[in-house]
Amino acid sequence: MFLAIDIGNTNVTMGVFDGEQIRYTWRMATDIHKMPDEYASALMPLLQFRKIPLTEIKEVALCSTVAPLVPIFVELLNDYFKIKPLVIGPGIKTGIRVRMDNPKEVGTDRIVNTVAGFKLYGGPTIIVDLGTATTFDVISKEGDFIGGAIAPGPMTAAEALFSRTAALPRIQFIHPQKAIGTSTIAAMQSGIMFGYAGLVEAVVAHIEKELGEKATIVATGGFGAIFAQETTVFKVVNPDITLIGLRMLYQMNK
């Protein structure tokens, strides 16, 4: 079995593959202060619950936007799984060109998404990852990563409202009954849900105008499926695209 680990700013997302099929996925909160044994104590029960022995995990790849956690997970995998993981970074074969002013600025998760996005959907494709940040990764019809856009994520925006304004509460991300909220919570839900749907539509429209053609728009990330219900711009919802990309890159670098 293959284990894919995506270490993000808010969550660590993991998936177990049996062949090409992803069988199980899990999320746990990212905490840069946790030690390898602490992450292991959270991961082991998840595997045990699904009756997956450690010895069944033969291959691992990981990517991270939180650099201090890379050695933590490498140590965990060495100690508990006796595996040296493939860590996505410089020198890894990807099969894509990064056409940015400074390719080193591009997060490894965005490279992984590009690899999976082009193999799954071709190009041009725009992958909209709604997580801690909202990122728009643009893949050309030739399969190149040509850039994109970055905005605050929905939860980041909602938490800013909560933390900086004494009278505003935390809210659930649910479909608003109407745009004109008649309570504080309803007004915030309207602003966040309709606002981010509009943000996605506007940015996608500008990108497609610059591309000169329509693209396949893919929603992913922790909030991808939620906001895909608020707009018709998405053609595909794939919450596992980063995990799938990790497996693809592992196969390319064996």
Buried (B, 14 or more C-beta within 10 A) or exposed (E): BBBBBBBBBBBBBBBBBEEEEBEBBBEBEBBEEBEBEEBBEBBEEBBEEEEBEBEEBEBBBBBBBBEEBBEBBBBBBEEBBEBEBBBBEEEBEBEBBBEBEEEEEBBBBBBBBBBBBBBBBEBBBBBBBBBBBBBBBBBBEEBBBBBBBBBBBBBBBBEEBBEEEEEBEEBEBEEBEEEEBEEEBBBBBBBBBBBBBEBBBEBBEEBBEEBEEEBBBBBBBBBBBBBBBBBEBBBBBBBBBBBBBBBBBBEEEE
